[in-house]
């Protein structure tokens, strides 16, 4: 209920406890903002529990250039606020969810300079609703920051991988609906205890493996029917080395996945996750692909693919998203071979594992031997918020205590009940079949070279278009920005902040950001064009040798 302070200013209380100072709420908020944002100049401030707006007013006074997003819980307090934020969401009456509000009002270029303020007395008043909002907000920021960090680290690598894979992969296509349950094996510590269950799994099931689970499965004689590989980095190729000698196990991967030798020696089901370079290359080479929504983890992508393939049910094995004692993976994992050389007499192997997995981990409440981390918590949130895959239910075999919004499964014996394939042969478990013959190598290289020329021209138009008031409204401009963001994410974000911020320094900042993007673009396009040209020459030499042999 609303009250008045001793000086007559507006205040509020709940159950006899004051939410603001009984003397001077504005001075209280001013001191709080000065303490929390000391030595900071945030571009965006999110106020959780804005209430009567004292915190909003204090931020506005201390940081007049900051953009303020306010999250409120009470319509009564919201209607009597003394100051308004730039954008506001109220749990009582605002259209849409808090997540939708954040997605709409918090663009990526604002994430670097974002500050997060909570008015704790108000959060205590609204209990579970406030706690839920705080979790939603932190999960949202963690996911978005993780996505940006991934783009910065892998943007140019995605392009390099896509070009290499477009030139060499042998495409496969999805068969008609497989109509059987799909078991997806991840490399969590519980995978070791589930090996026997996988070995004795019902005949009418299909076993799919994530790359990190391959060494454990193959050494135990559990041969997967499909491998799903989406990672673009070095470690993905390390995991896929386990496929040496297993030429008939197919792989499902986007073009941006690590260009591993194992992918060039077998059929690959291409996944189109909507990126601009995937669309261009797949269209130019007329390669078949399965359209899937992007997901933050390869395990989530496997779930989407199972739904697209017509699986009746999905069972995750080894999807723990936590550390058991000192192990984040079971014994026999690819990382074991990489970490063993790091040990020595004063730094034994288990100490190496502890440093990597436990030193900065947080114990799970009620489970003293289990730990989680910020990244694992973010991955778990991705699964809890994956509504697009809910058309095919997912459960976990021998699950960890980490909440993934999935039911537990204790046996695989009755999985195939009700499946449409009564007696499938082992080969029928695979969802793939060979694609029609794709373009010859020379034709592929010419198409890829054409894509590279078009991408370069699009980026080179940036300096002359960026100052136009209409920039970004047309499809050509949006395409240019897509390419710039992938090539140099950090410079792209600075470019967008400078363009929106205006001011005397905006022109200089725009020029500097454009220069960085152009420099990065020239480096990567020069590299890719050289690789394509060298590939064409090498292919011509191989064709000439085959002609002489004939």
N, C-alpha and C positions, 0 to 999 in steps of 0.2 A: 504494500500500500504506500501511497505517496505521503510524505511528511515534510516538515519544514525544520531547518537547522535553527540554532539559536540566533543566527544573524539574519534569518528570514529567507535564505536560499532554499531551492527545491532539493529534497532528498527522498529516500525510500527506505523501507524496512520490511522484514519478513519474519514472522513468528517472534516479534519483539526485538530482533537483532538488526541493527542499522547496516545498510549496505554501503553507505558512504560516511564520511566524517560528519560528526554532529556539529562541527564548528564551521569548517570551510572546505567543502568537497572539491572546489576547483584548485585550491592550493595543494590539497592532497594529491590530486591527479597530476598537477604540474611537477611536483617533486618525484612522483613515480616515473613519469616519462623521462625526466632529466636523468634519473638513476639508470633506467633500463636502456636508454638510447644514448648514453654518454659516449662521446667520441665516435658517433655514427651519424651518417647522413643518408638514411634509407630513401629509396625511390618509392617504395610502397610499404605501408604499414597496415597490417591486419589486426583489428581490435576484436577480440573474442570476449563477448559480454559487454557490449557498448553501453547498454542500459540507458541512463539519462544523458549520456553524451559528454560527460566531463572529461573522460579520457580522449575522446575525439577532439574536443576543443583544445586540450593541452597539446596534442600532437600537431594540430593545425597551427598553433602559435609558435611552437618550437621548431617545426619543420614545414614552413609554408609551401615548399615545392613538392612535398611528398603527396602521393595519392593514397587516400585512406579508404579501406574496405571495412565495414562494420558488420558484425554478426550479433544479432540481438535475440533474446529469448522471450521477452514479454511485450505484448502489444501495448499494454498500459505505459510502460516505461518508454517504449519507442515513440508513442504519440506525444509524450511530454518531454522529449529530449531537448536540451538547450543548444545543441550543435548537430549538424548533419554531416555525414561522411560523403565522399564522392560516390560511393555505391554502397547500398545497405541491403541486408537480408534479415528478415525476422522469422523466427520459427513459427510464430502465430500469425499466419496470413499471407506471407510472401509466396508467390507462385514458384513452383519448382523446388528441387531439393538443394541442400547446401552444396553438394558436389557440382550440380549444374550451375549454381551461382558462381562458384570458383572457376569452373572451366570457361564460363562466359566472360568473367571480369578480370581474370589474372592471366594475361598473355605471357608467353615464355620469356620475352625480353624484360619482364618485370621481376623474374624469379631471383636474379642475382642480388638485387638490392632490397629484398623483402625483409621486413621486421615483423615479429609476431608478439603482440601484447595481450595479456589476459587480466581481467579484473576478477581476482580470486574470490572476493566476497560474493559477487554475483554468481560465479560458477558454483560455489557451495550452495547457494540458495536454490538453484535449478538442478542440482544433483545429476541424475542419470542423463537428462537431456543435454546438459552442458558437457558432461564427460563424453557422450557420443559425438557431439559436435567437435570437441577437441581432437578426438581420435580421427574423425573424418578429415579434419583440416591437416593434421600432421601426416596422415597417410597420403593425402593428396600432394602435399609439398614434397614428401619423400619420393613419391613416384615420379613427379615431374622433374625434380632435380636429378634423380637417377637417369631418367630418359635423356636429359640435356647432357649429363656427364658422358653417357654412352655415345651420343651423337658427336660430341667433341672428340672423343677418343677414336671412334671408328668410322666417322663420316667418309673420309677419303679411302679407307680400307674397304668399306662397302662398295664403293665405286670400282676399285681395283679388282676385287673379287668378282663383281658382277660381270665385268668385261672378260676376265679370264674364264669364268664358267660359261658365259654365253658362247665363247669360241670353241669349247671342248666337250661340254656335257652331252650325254646321250639321253634324250628325254623319254620318259614313260608317261602313261596316262592312268587315271583311276578306272578300275573295272566298274561294273554295275555294283549296286549296294552289296556289301559283303554280308550283312545280316548276321554277324556273330559278335560276341563280346570281344573287346580289345583290352589287353593287359599292357599297361605302359610302365616300363621299368626305369626308375630313376636311380641315382647312385647315392642315396642316403644310407646311413649306417645299418638301417633295418633290412636292407636288401640281402645281406648275408644270411639272415635268419629265414628269409623267404625263398631261398634257392630251391629247396626240396619241393616246396609247394609249386614253384614254377615248373620244375622238372616233371611233376605229376599233374600238371594242369589238364583240364578237359581237352579232348581232341578238337572240339568245335570252338576254339578260341584262337585269337591271333595275338602273338606276343610282339610288341613294338619296344624298341630300346632307345633311350637317349644315349648320345655318344659316350658319356662318362661311365655308363653302366656296361658298356660292351666288354671290357676285359673280364669283368666278374662273371657275366653271363656265359661268354664263350669258354672260359676256363672250366666252368661247371657243366658244360655240355648243353646249355640252354640256348639253342640257336634262334635268334629273333627272326621274325618274318619281315621286319622293316626297321630301319634306323631313321630317326628324325634328327637332322642336324641344322641348326640355325645360327650358331655362333660364328663370328667372323674372325676371331683371333687365333693366335698360335696354338693355344691349348686344344682347340677343336681338332686340329690336324693330329695332335698327339693321341687323342682318344681314338681317332679313326684308323690309326695304324693297326689296331687290333683286328681289322678286317682283312689284313694280308692273308691270302690263301682262301678267303671266303668270297669268291667272285660273284656268287649268285644272290647274295643278300642285297636287296635294293635299298636305296637311300631316298628320303624325301627332304628337300632343302630349297630355300630361296636362292636366287642367283647371288645374293650378297654373302652367303655362307663361305667359310674358309675354303679356298680352292685346293682341296686336298687331293693327292694322287689317287686315293681310294675312290673319289667321286668320278674320276675320268675312266675308271675301269669297269663301271657297272651302270645300269640304268638308274636314272634319277628322276623322281617325281618333282617337278618344279612347283614351288609355292609362290604365289603372287600376293604379297602383303601390302600392296598399294603404294609403294614408293615410286617416285618419278622415274628413277633409272631402271627399275624393274619393268614398269609399263612400257617405256621406250624400247628397251632391248627385246622384250618378249614380243612386242608388236612388230618390230623391224625384222626379227628373225622368224616370226610366225611359229613360236614355240608353244606347245600346250602347257597350261599351268592351272593349278587349283587356287581360286581366290579365297583367301582366309583373312580375317581381321588380325591386325598385329597384336602381339601379347608380349609382356615383359620377360617371359621365360620360355625356354624350349619345351618344358613340360606342358605349359598352357597351349602352345602351338600344336602339340601332339593331340591335345583334347579337341581343339577345333578341327583338326584333320580327321580324327575319328568320327566326329559328327558329320563331316562332309562325305566320308566314305561309307556312311550308313551303318555304323556300329550300333548294336543294340544296347550296349552298356560299356562303361569305361571303368577299369580297376587300376588304380595307381599302386605301385609297389616301390618302396624305398623313397617315397616323397615325404621326407621328414621335416625339412627346413629347420633343422636344429642340429646342434653338435652333441653327440653322445660321448661323455667323458672327454677325451682329447681328439676324437675322430669325427670329422665331417663327412667322411666317406668310408666304405668298408675296406678291409684289406684286399690287396690286389688291384687297387685303383691306379690309374695312370700316374697320378701325382706321387705315388710311392717311389717310383723309379727316379723322379726328379728331385725328391726331397732327401733320399738316402745319401747322396753325395755331400749334402750340407752338414752331415753330422761329423763330430770328432769327439775326442775323449772328454773334453770339458763341455761339450754341447751335444749330448746324445739325441738320438732320433725322436724320442718322446718329448724331449724339451723343444725340438723344432716344431712338432705338432702343437704343443701347448702354446707356443708363441703365435702360431698362425691362427689357431681356432679358439683359444680360451682367454688370452691375455686381455682382450677388449670385449669379450662376450658378457652377456647378462644371463644370470641363472633364471630358468623358468620357475615361477612360483610353485612350490610343492614338489619340485623335481630337482633335487640337488645335483644330479649327475648330468643334467641337460642344460644347454646354454643356447641362447639365440643372439642375434646381432641386428643392427639397424637394417642391413641389406636383406637378411633373411626375413625380418619383419615386413619389409616392403614387398618381397616376393609373396609372402602369405596374403598380404592385402590384395595383390593382383588376383589371386585365386578366389578370394571372398567376393570380389567385384567383377566376376566374369559371367554376366548374364547371357551372352551370346551362345555359350556352349551348354546352357542348361537344357537344350532340347535332347541331349543325351546325358542321362544321369551319371555321375562319377562317384565312386567310393574309394576308400583306401584300405589296403590289406596291411594288417598289423600297424595301425597308424601311430604316429607320435602324438603328444598332447597338444601340438600346435594346431590352432583352429584354422581350417581351410574351408569351412562350410561344407564338408563332405561327411557322409556317414561312414562308419567303420565296417569292415568286412573281415571275417575270421576264417573263411574257407573259400576255395575256388571250385569246390566239387559240384555245386549246383549252378555255376555260371551259365552253362549252355542251355539250361532249361528254357524252352520257349524260343530258342533261336531258329532262324529259318533254314539253317543248313544242318540236317540231321547227321550226316556222315561225311564230313569234309575230309578230303585228302589233305596231307600237310601242305602241298603246294597251293591249295585253294585258300589258305589263310592269308596269303599276300594280297593286298588290295590293288596291285599294279599289273599292268600288261604293257607290252612294247608299243611305243608310238609308231605312227607311220614314219617313213624315212624322212629325216629332216634335211635341211639345206646342206650342200657340200661345204667343206671348210672354207674354200675361197669365197663363196657367196656369203658365208657368215662374217668373215673378216671385212668384206666390203660394206655390209650392213652396219657392223659395229663402228667402222671408221666414219660412216655417215652420221651416226648418232653422236660421236665425239665432236665432229665439226659443228653440228647444230648446238650442242651444249656450250661449246666455246663461244659461238656467236651470241648466244643468249646472255652469257655473263659479260661479254664485252660491251653490251648495250647498257649496262648498269650506270656508268658515270653520266651518260647523257640523259638518262630517264629518271634518276633518283630525285632530282630537284623539281620535277614536275608535280604540281598539286594533284594530278590525277594518277600518279604512280601507284600501282598496286591494285587498281580497279579492273584492269584488263587481264585476260588469260595469259598473254605473253609476259606481262610484268609478274604475275603470280608464279609463273614457271621460272622466271629468272631468280626470284627470291627462293624458290625451292632448291634450285641448284646451288645458290650462294650459301644457304644454310647448311647443306651437306658438306660443301667444300671447306668452309671455315665457320663453324658454328659461333665461336666467340666473337669474331668480327661482324658476323651477321647480326647478333644481338645488340652489339654496340651501334651498328648502323640503324637499326630500328628504334633504339632508344633516342639516338641523336635526332632522327627525323621527326619523332613525335614530340620531343622536348622543346625544340625551337631554341630561341635565345641567340645571343651574339656568338657563342662558341659552337653552335650547331653546324655551321658551314664547315669549319675546320674539322670537326669530328666526323662529319659525313665524308669528307675528302680522305681522311686517314683510314676510315673503315673500308671505303671503296678500294683504296690502294692495297690494303692487306688482302682483301678478297681477290682482287685481280692477280696479285702476286701468287697466292695459293693456287688459283685456277690455272695459271700458266704452267706452274710446276707439275700439277697432276695431269693436265691434258697433254703436255709434252711427253711425260712418262708413258701415258697410256697409248698415245699415238706411235711412239717408238716401238712399244711392245707389239702393237698390231702390225706395223710395217715389218718388223723382224719376223713375226709369225708368218706373214705372207711370203717373205723370201724363203724361210725355212720350208714352208709347205710346197713352194714351187720347186725347190731342190729335191724334196722327197718325191714329188710327182715325176720329175725328170728321171730320178733313179729307178722308179717303178717302170717308167716307159722303156728305159734301156734294158731293164731285166726282161720285159716281155719281148 
